[in-house]
Amino acid sequence: MLSSFPAGSRALVQGASRGIGLEFVRQLLAEPAVGQVFAGCRFPDQAGDLAALAATEPRLRVVPIDVTDEAGIARAARAVADQTDRLHLVVNCAGVLHGGPAQLAPEKRLADVRPEALAASFAVNAFGPLLVAKHFERLLAHRERAVFASISARVGSIGDNRLGGWYAYRGAKAAQNMFTRTLAIEWARSRRNLVCVALHPGTTDTDLSRPFQANVAPDKLFDPGRTVRQLLAVIDRLTPADSGRFYAWDGSEIPW
Ligand SMILES: NC(=O)c1ccc[n+]([C@@H]2O[C@H](COP(=O)([O-])OP(=O)(O)OC[C@H]3O[C@@H](n4cnc5c(N)ncnc54)[C@H](OP(=O)(O)O)[C@@H]3O)[C@@H](O)[C@H]2O)c1
């Protein structure tokens, strides 16, 4: 149970149509301290599980957000600001590894690198959380504790990279990490109660990891419920001294 958030806390989860983001929405709604959850999702009409949740849960509002559309992010921020003057938690979950219009496929070697795939991966994985920060910042500018958490991936760690490959995803997650760190430095000066971190969820059984699960030991493959319980426990323990860091699901720090 979340203990470090004030009663009536308000949260935004973007990338909430499925996978880890949808599970964040479910678990936040089960938290007594959480008064309202905004769920960002690019195609609300196609997000059946999220719509079903919203139909029975008056604390949940679905907000259209495609993180590759800055004007749309700005519109979403205005729509949320019409309903609340503050957010205590923002979780950036939207991410891509394979598929989509650019037909992303993790590269095994240099010859597989394609500019369209690089651009598509960077647009969602790296630019998305930064633009969400830009437009939602004013809702985080209050005196209560707030957390801005971006779900990254261990493969985005430069220091931890021993296997290579996956250029578009690794590069975009490394850029996301750099943006997180840079944002934390700016906010440490201006928004002292705001903690800004990157989080690695661990390999989680979702559409994103499904084609790559063959070599993952069963005890290393988490269901989304476990992943989100672990990440919420990490988020709950964060203090301003942790801002600008990269944490794994078990609370251990990952080198940038
Ligand atoms: N699963 C893992 O093992 C794992 C490991 C490390 C890191 N991660 C990270 O965890 C995060 C969540 O991944 P997941 O496993 O939950 O993946 P997932 O089940 O494939 O879900 C991805 C989510 O991102 C959304 N999304 C994609 N492009 C978007 C866009 N342009 N605008 C808004 N939303 C967009 C999808 O929405 P639509 O339904 O509209 O496509 C979906 O809600 C990602 O950042 C991923 O990189 C996952």
PDBQT file of the ligand as one rigid body, heavy atoms in Angstrom, charges set to zero:
ROOT
HETATM    1  N1  LIG A 301       7.703  -5.856 -20.992  1.00  0.00    +0.000 N 
HETATM    2  C1  LIG A 301       8.987  -5.852 -20.694  1.00  0.00    +0.000 C 
HETATM    3  O1  LIG A 301       9.625  -6.903 -20.514  1.00  0.00    +0.000 OA
HETATM    4  C2  LIG A 301       9.721  -4.550 -20.554  1.00  0.00    +0.000 A 
HETATM    5  C3  LIG A 301      11.067  -4.595 -20.160  1.00  0.00    +0.000 A 
HETATM    6  C4  LIG A 301      11.757  -3.405 -20.027  1.00  0.00    +0.000 A 
HETATM    7  C5  LIG A 301      11.121  -2.207 -20.252  1.00  0.00    +0.000 A 
HETATM    8  N2  LIG A 301       9.811  -2.189 -20.637  1.00  0.00    +0.000 N 
HETATM    9  C6  LIG A 301       9.179  -0.877 -20.878  1.00  0.00    +0.000 C 
HETATM   10  O2  LIG A 301       7.962  -0.801 -20.175  1.00  0.00    +0.000 OA
HETATM   11  C7  LIG A 301       7.076   0.093 -20.838  1.00  0.00    +0.000 C 
HETATM   12  C8  LIG A 301       5.713  -0.575 -21.003  1.00  0.00    +0.000 C 
HETATM   13  O3  LIG A 301       5.873  -1.674 -21.880  1.00  0.00    +0.000 OA
HETATM   14  P1  LIG A 301       4.860  -2.915 -21.908  1.00  0.00    +0.000 P 
HETATM   15  O4  LIG A 301       5.667  -4.117 -21.683  1.00  0.00    +0.000 OA
HETATM   16  O5  LIG A 301       3.685  -2.641 -21.074  1.00  0.00    +0.000 OA
HETATM   17  O6  LIG A 301       4.467  -2.864 -23.468  1.00  0.00    +0.000 OA
HETATM   18  P2  LIG A 301       3.103  -3.093 -24.245  1.00  0.00    +0.000 P 
HETATM   19  O7  LIG A 301       2.230  -4.063 -23.548  1.00  0.00    +0.000 OA
HETATM   20  O8  LIG A 301       3.506  -3.346 -25.653  1.00  0.00    +0.000 OA
HETATM   21  O9  LIG A 301       2.397  -1.650 -24.129  1.00  0.00    +0.000 OA
HETATM   22  C9  LIG A 301       2.968  -0.546 -24.769  1.00  0.00    +0.000 C 
HETATM   23  C10 LIG A 301       2.090   0.633 -24.498  1.00  0.00    +0.000 C 
HETATM   24  O10 LIG A 301       2.666   1.772 -25.150  1.00  0.00    +0.000 OA
HETATM   25  C11 LIG A 301       1.623   2.430 -25.854  1.00  0.00    +0.000 C 
HETATM   26  N3  LIG A 301       2.121   3.216 -26.962  1.00  0.00    +0.000 N 
HETATM   27  C12 LIG A 301       2.893   2.831 -27.998  1.00  0.00    +0.000 A 
HETATM   28  N4  LIG A 301       3.095   3.862 -28.843  1.00  0.00    +0.000 NA
HETATM   29  C13 LIG A 301       2.434   4.926 -28.317  1.00  0.00    +0.000 A 
HETATM   30  C14 LIG A 301       2.255   6.266 -28.711  1.00  0.00    +0.000 A 
HETATM   31  N5  LIG A 301       2.778   6.749 -29.848  1.00  0.00    +0.000 N 
HETATM   32  N6  LIG A 301       1.534   7.088 -27.912  1.00  0.00    +0.000 NA
HETATM   33  C15 LIG A 301       0.977   6.618 -26.774  1.00  0.00    +0.000 A 
HETATM   34  N7  LIG A 301       1.097   5.352 -26.357  1.00  0.00    +0.000 NA
HETATM   35  C16 LIG A 301       1.811   4.518 -27.128  1.00  0.00    +0.000 A 
HETATM   36  C17 LIG A 301       0.730   1.291 -26.328  1.00  0.00    +0.000 C 
HETATM   37  O11 LIG A 301      -0.511   1.806 -26.740  1.00  0.00    +0.000 OA
HETATM   38  P3  LIG A 301      -1.372   1.129 -27.955  1.00  0.00    +0.000 P 
HETATM   39  O12 LIG A 301      -2.206   0.064 -27.310  1.00  0.00    +0.000 OA
HETATM   40  O13 LIG A 301      -2.156   2.266 -28.499  1.00  0.00    +0.000 OA
HETATM   41  O14 LIG A 301      -0.381   0.568 -28.936  1.00  0.00    +0.000 OA
HETATM   42  C18 LIG A 301       0.670   0.477 -25.049  1.00  0.00    +0.000 C 
HETATM   43  O15 LIG A 301      -0.242   1.029 -24.128  1.00  0.00    +0.000 OA
HETATM   44  C19 LIG A 301       7.739   0.459 -22.159  1.00  0.00    +0.000 C 
HETATM   45  O16 LIG A 301       8.340   1.739 -22.059  1.00  0.00    +0.000 OA
HETATM   46  C20 LIG A 301       8.805  -0.611 -22.320  1.00  0.00    +0.000 C 
HETATM   47  O17 LIG A 301       9.900  -0.144 -23.084  1.00  0.00    +0.000 OA
HETATM   48  C21 LIG A 301       9.090  -3.325 -20.797  1.00  0.00    +0.000 A 
ENDROOT
TORSDOF 0
